[in-house]
Amino acid sequence: MDPKVKRALVVSVIEGILAVLINQFFGGAYLTGYFLWMGASSFFIGIFGSIPYFANVLQMLSLVYLHKLKSRKQLIVPLMWTARTSILLFALFPLMKRWGLLFSYLLYLYIQIAGAISSPLWQSWMADLVPAGTLGNYFGFRNLVLGLVQIPAMLVAGFILDSLGENIKGFAALFLIAGSVGLLNGYFLKIQYEPPYAQREASLGFLQTLKILMRNKNYRNFLIGFTFWEFALGISGPYINVMLLREVKFSYSEISLMNAVNMFIGSLFQPFWGRAGDKYGFQYFLKVCVWAQTFAILLWALTPKSLLYVLLLQIYIGVFVTAGTSQLIFYNLMQVSPPDLKTEAFSLYNGFVNFALFLGSILSGAIVSCFEWLNVKVWYLNVTSVRLVLFISFVLRIFAATMITKLEFGRPKQVTVVQLIRETFVTNVIPWIRGFTANLKIFRKRY
């Protein structure tokens, strides 16, 4: 292997670790709590949840300038460096009184747009960088390391916020850490090697690119199925965190603990889904995980005031969603995308599904606002407008999962239950610590 590629793969792991730290100190329940503390209404929480999806729709605009780039780094580095470092400003916005909430929304929009524009370029960069035949193994290892870093970072962030309080000191501490790490993250992006990027003479244009990609049956099926799926996911919006903070009354430390369990289990099973997909084909496993994620939202909607219940639910989500659906969508997308239009295929897919997520999130905000009066006692459960959107999301996910199950977009080989259980224990559960140590040694030797 080329020494430059070896070094780049190592740098990519380090850059990913730093990105994970940023996301843990600036995101999730902490950012939801920040906007609630700043005075955002239920509808504006829905707007907050829709911003990342709206930003990602703009990925389709990348088709206009892709042919003009001499390298992907020339755009990714300045965008991500400024976006992640600007998180430092969130520590100051509470001092601006009523304008602080507006400025925080606008800067959050910029951060999301920068990430959205960079995403398909980064995906294309990694697709060219990672050697063929090692995709599942490399990303399985990388995601495992990143997941293990997330766990202590998540716990530390929750402890800091609970210790300092839900106030300017608590939130400022988190955002100062995230912004400082963002500065370092930009440096590692800058020094990472990028394989040669073929510059096109002229852009194909959006409509022409869409026409060519839609002729590819596997890509077309994948795009249609997961556009509807992501709309169903968007309906739940950011309201799981709202429910945990305002209705179930969990502390930030408790939410951090729950998320840490999720990430630990997700990290444990990252190599399993990658290796099993390399061996049997990714399509079948993705469909299994889609159905598992469908019922996960129903379990969220039924959440009682029980830490044990949510911890068990996070284990389930860690196996099938965090480790499963998230990375299996990426693997399948890389396989169904035409080799000569990979970046365009990523941009188009991300644009379509995020527009669906944006519509779903906006709709969820409208539903929660319209039904804020709802509070019906059903057995142990208070059915509120927040839980209502989770139930609606479940119904839509049933339809979407049924559609995806009927589609073909790759190697459809199925695996028996016996094979699946055997694969879980052989490649994952029993030899996990030994396997992680062995993989670490191999990674050091190769890269």
PyMOL commands that set and color helices and strands:
alter all, ss='L'
color gray80, all
select helices_A, chain A and resi 3-25+28-37+42-68+73-91+93-96+98-129+135-164+168-191+206-214+217-234+239-247+252-280+282-301+307-336+339-370+385-406+417-429+432-446
alter helices_A, ss='H'
color red, helices_A
select strands_A, chain A and resi 375-378+381-384
alter strands_A, ss='S'
color yellow, strands_A
deselect
rebuild
show_as cartoon
